[in-house]
């Protein structure tokens, strides 16, 4: 290897590890977002100032101003009426750190991106994808506020549609960051049969669809009902799956259907993962996918049986990210 090639390889690895760090920050961001929802903190900040909202309230008068704004929200009126300022601070801080972390991700991505671009460390092939990812990251912040805003109008609950869009977009950005990071660190991929590659792509799509279905479960608090497994209300296939009209609305707004479809997609993802592992040449990636998907299903069942405690629900969301990471890595490695 020539000295020039050695330098290029080192530069590529630096860029790749930077992308992995940004992806890790997005991982934390998604987990924080889940915690804000589970603890009811996500609706504590009733305004959005992306450029000027870096600092929290500092003086007591500022705290009182923010608290007075919150008192006009549906969450205060219907759930937290009579809350003290001290109690408000407890839910405010988590949402504040969630938003602050998002701003830090923007800096951690944007500033090094400009530096690497000016130093010529990013190839022409990757310049546009990375700049588009940066812009989409900013759009994700706007989508997050669009989601929160739905819970500040009439009901103290965000729209499950907006929650699904926000979470799905976060997973897509996270997967893209991982893919680009691997590309910089490891150019070559494994040789695999076309069938294996097709199966892996299907698994990737199936896992993403399961994640979106999970977002609907969270958005409708559907995990607080039918807290048995594998039966729902004593049946494998519960009654009332298509009570609403038109029929397709049940997949998004019927609590019974939403939980049932998430169960079915989760078990289908598990079975398909194990089938891929069993019917193809063994490799580290398929073994890893099998292990993490099995653990994720166990976490999901435990979360349901224990009626969605914050600790297990947060671990289940983190497990979804880990499983999606493993499946993304598998798809990169056998892309041909």
C-alpha positions in Angstrom: 0.0 0.0 0.0 1.4 3.4 -0.9 1.7 6.3 1.5 -1.1 8.1 -0.3 -3.5 5.2 0.0 -2.6 4.8 3.6 -3.5 8.4 4.3 -6.8 8.1 2.4 -7.7 5.0 4.4 -7.0 6.8 7.7 -9.0 9.8 6.6 -11.9 7.5 5.6 -11.9 5.8 8.9 -11.9 9.1 10.8 -15.0 10.2 8.8 -16.6 6.8 9.3 -16.0 6.9 13.1 -17.4 10.5 13.2 -20.6 9.2 11.5 -20.8 6.4 14.0 -20.6 8.9 16.8 -23.4 11.0 15.3 -25.5 7.8 14.9 -24.9 7.0 18.6 -26.1 10.5 19.5 -29.3 9.9 17.4 -29.6 6.5 19.3 -29.6 8.4 22.6 -32.0 11.0 21.1 -34.6 8.4 20.2 -34.4 6.8 23.7 -34.7 10.2 25.3 -37.7 10.9 23.1 -39.3 7.7 24.3 -38.7 8.7 27.9 -40.3 12.1 27.4 -43.5 10.4 26.2 -43.5 7.7 28.8 -43.1 10.2 31.6 -45.5 12.8 30.2 -42.7 15.3 29.8 -43.0 15.9 26.1 -45.8 18.4 26.4 -44.2 20.5 29.1 -42.6 23.0 26.7 -45.4 24.7 24.8 -43.3 26.8 22.4 -40.4 26.0 20.0 -37.5 28.4 19.5 -34.9 26.4 17.5 -32.4 29.2 17.3 -32.9 31.0 20.6 -34.1 28.3 23.0 -30.7 27.0 24.0 -30.9 28.3 27.6 -33.5 27.1 30.2 -35.2 29.5 32.5 -32.7 30.8 35.0 -34.4 33.2 37.3 -37.5 32.4 39.3 -39.5 35.0 37.3 -38.6 33.2 34.1 -39.7 29.9 35.5 -43.0 31.3 36.5 -43.5 32.7 32.9 -42.8 29.3 31.4 -45.1 27.7 33.9 -47.9 30.1 33.2 -47.7 29.3 29.5 -47.9 25.6 30.4 -51.1 26.2 32.4 -52.9 27.0 29.2 -52.1 23.6 27.8 -54.6 20.6 27.7 -52.2 18.5 29.7 -52.2 20.9 32.6 -56.0 21.4 32.5 -56.9 17.7 32.2 -54.1 15.8 33.8 -51.8 18.0 35.9 -54.2 20.6 37.2 -52.9 22.0 40.5 -49.3 21.0 39.8 -46.8 23.1 41.7 -43.9 24.9 40.1 -41.5 22.4 41.6 -43.4 19.5 40.1 -43.4 21.3 36.7 -39.7 21.6 36.8 -39.4 17.8 37.1 -41.1 17.2 33.8 -39.7 20.3 32.1 -36.0 19.2 32.5 -36.3 16.0 30.6 -38.0 17.6 27.6 -35.4 20.5 27.7 -32.5 18.0 27.6 -34.2 16.1 24.8 -34.4 19.3 22.7 -30.9 20.4 23.7 -29.5 17.1 22.7 -31.1 17.5 19.2 -29.3 20.9 18.9 -26.0 19.3 19.9 -26.5 16.6 17.2 -26.8 19.4 14.7 -23.5 20.9 15.8 -21.8 17.5 16.0 -22.9 16.7 12.4 -22.7 20.1 10.8 -19.3 21.5 12.0 -17.2 18.4 11.2 -19.0 18.0 7.9 -17.9 21.4 6.8 -14.4 20.7 8.1 -14.1 17.4 6.2 -15.5 18.9 3.1 -13.0 21.8 3.1 -10.1 19.3 3.7 -11.2 17.2 0.8 -11.8 14.1 3.0 -15.3 13.4 1.5 -15.5 12.0 -2.0 -17.7 13.6 -4.6 -19.9 10.5 -4.4 -20.7 11.1 -0.7 -20.9 14.9 -0.5 -24.5 15.2 -1.6 -25.8 12.3 0.6 -24.2 13.7 3.7 -25.4 17.3 3.1 -28.9 15.9 2.4 -28.7 13.9 5.7 -27.8 17.1 7.5 -30.7 19.0 6.1 -33.1 16.1 6.9 -31.8 16.1 10.5 -32.9 19.7 10.7 -36.3 18.8 9.2 -36.6 16.1 11.8 -36.6 18.8 14.5 -39.4 20.6 12.8 -41.3 17.3 12.5 -40.8 16.8 16.2 -42.4 20.1 17.0 -45.3 19.4 14.5 -45.9 16.2 16.6 -45.8 18.0 19.9 -48.1 20.7 18.7 -50.8 18.2 18.1 -51.0 17.6 21.9 -51.3 21.3 22.7 -54.5 22.1 21.0 -57.5 20.1 22.3 -56.3 16.8 23.8 -53.2 16.2 25.9 -52.1 13.4 23.5 -50.0 13.8 20.4 -51.3 12.4 17.1 -50.3 8.8 16.6 -49.8 9.6 12.9 -47.3 12.3 13.7 -45.6 10.1 16.3 -45.2 7.4 13.7 -43.8 9.8 11.2 -41.4 11.3 13.7 -40.1 7.9 15.0 -39.9 6.4 11.5 -37.9 9.4 10.2 -35.6 9.0 13.2 -34.9 5.4 12.4 -34.4 6.1 8.7 -31.8 8.8 9.6 -30.1 6.6 12.1 -29.9 3.7 9.5 -28.5 6.1 6.9 -25.8 7.4 9.2 -24.8 3.8 10.0 -24.7 2.8 6.4 -22.6 5.8 5.4 -20.3 5.2 8.4 -19.7 1.6 7.4 -19.1 2.7 3.8 -16.2 4.9 4.9 -14.7 2.3 7.3 -15.2 -0.8 5.2 -15.4 -0.5 1.4 -15.6 -4.2 0.6 -18.6 -6.4 1.3 -19.2 -10.2 1.4 -20.1 -12.3 -1.6 -23.7 -13.5 -1.2 -26.3 -15.2 -3.4 -29.0 -13.0 -4.9 -31.6 -14.8 -2.8 -29.8 -14.0 0.4 -29.6 -10.3 -0.5 -33.3 -10.3 -1.4 -34.2 -11.9 1.9 -32.1 -9.4 3.9 -33.8 -6.5 2.1 -37.2 -8.0 3.0 -36.1 -8.4 6.6 -35.0 -4.7 6.6 -38.4 -3.6 5.4 -40.2 -5.9 7.7 -38.3 -4.6 10.7 -39.0 -1.0 9.8 -42.7 -1.8 9.3 -42.7 -3.4 12.8 -41.2 -0.2 14.2 -43.9 2.0 12.6 -46.5 -0.3 14.0 -44.9 0.0 17.5 -45.1 3.8 17.2 -48.9 3.5 16.7 -49.1 1.3 19.8 -47.3 4.0 21.7 -49.3 6.8 20.2 -52.6 5.1 21.2 -51.4 3.7 24.5 -52.5 0.4 23.1 -49.9 -1.5 25.3 -52.0 -0.7 28.4 -54.7 -3.1 27.2 -54.7 -6.9 26.5 -51.7 -7.5 28.8 -51.5 -11.2 28.2 -49.5 -13.2 25.7 -49.9 -15.0 23.3 -53.7 -14.6 23.8 -55.7 -11.3 23.5 -58.8 -11.4 25.6 -58.6 -15.2 25.6 -58.2 -15.6 21.8 -55.3 -15.7 19.4 -57.3 -13.5 17.1 -59.4 -11.1 19.2 -62.8 -9.8 18.4 -63.3 -6.3 17.2 -60.4 -6.0 14.8 -62.5 -4.3 12.1 -65.2 -2.5 14.1 -64.5 0.9 12.6 -65.5 2.1 9.2 -63.8 2.4 6.7 -62.0 -0.9 7.4 -58.5 0.5 6.8 -58.8 3.1 9.6 -58.7 0.2 12.1 -55.0 -0.3 11.4 -54.3 3.2 12.7 -57.0 4.1 15.2 -58.5 0.8 16.6 -56.5 -0.1 19.8 -57.2 -3.8 19.4 -56.1 -3.9 15.7 -53.0 -1.7 16.4 -51.8 -4.0 19.1 -52.6 -7.2 17.2 -50.8 -6.1 14.1 -47.7 -5.1 16.1 -47.7 -8.6 17.7 -48.1 -10.3 14.3 -45.3 -8.2 12.7 -43.0 -8.8 15.6 -43.4 -12.5 15.5 -43.2 -12.6 11.7 -39.9 -10.6 11.9 -38.6 -13.1 14.5 -39.5 -16.1 12.4 -38.1 -14.6 9.2 -34.8 -13.7 10.9 -34.4 -17.2 12.3 -35.2 -18.7 8.8 -32.6 -16.5 7.2 -30.0 -17.6 9.8 -30.9 -21.3 9.4 -31.0 -21.4 5.6 -28.0 -19.4 4.6 -24.3 -19.8 5.0 -23.6 -18.8 8.7 -21.9 -15.5 9.2 -21.5 -13.1 12.1 -24.2 -10.7 10.9 -27.0 -13.4 10.7 -26.1 -14.7 14.1 -26.2 -11.2 15.6 -29.5 -10.5 13.9 -31.0 -13.7 15.3 -29.8 -13.0 18.9 -30.9 -9.3 19.0 -34.3 -10.0 17.4 -35.0 -12.8 19.9 -34.1 -10.5 22.8 -36.2 -7.7 21.4 -39.3 -9.9 21.2 -38.7 -11.1 24.8 -38.4 -7.5 25.9 -41.6 -6.6 24.0 -43.6 -9.4 25.7 -42.2 -8.5 29.1 -43.2 -4.8 28.5 -46.7 -5.9 27.6 -47.1 -8.3 30.5 -45.9 -5.8 33.1 -48.3 -3.1 31.6 -45.6 -0.9 30.1 -43.3 0.2 32.9 -41.0 3.1 31.9 -37.9 1.0 32.4 -39.0 -2.0 30.2 -40.6 0.3 27.6 -37.5 2.3 27.2 -35.3 -0.8 26.9 -37.8 -2.2 24.3 -37.3 1.0 22.2 -33.5 0.8 22.6 -33.7 -2.9 21.6 -35.5 -1.9 18.4 -32.6 0.4 17.5 -30.1 -2.3 18.2 -32.0 -4.8 16.1 -32.3 -2.3 13.3 -28.6 -1.6 13.5 -27.8 -5.3 13.1 -30.1 -5.7 10.1 -28.7 -2.6 8.5 -25.1 -4.0 8.9 -26.3 -7.3 7.4 -27.7 -5.6 4.4 -24.5 -3.5 3.9 -22.2 -6.6 4.2 -24.1 -8.6 1.6 -25.0 -5.9 -0.8 -22.6 -7.2 -3.5 
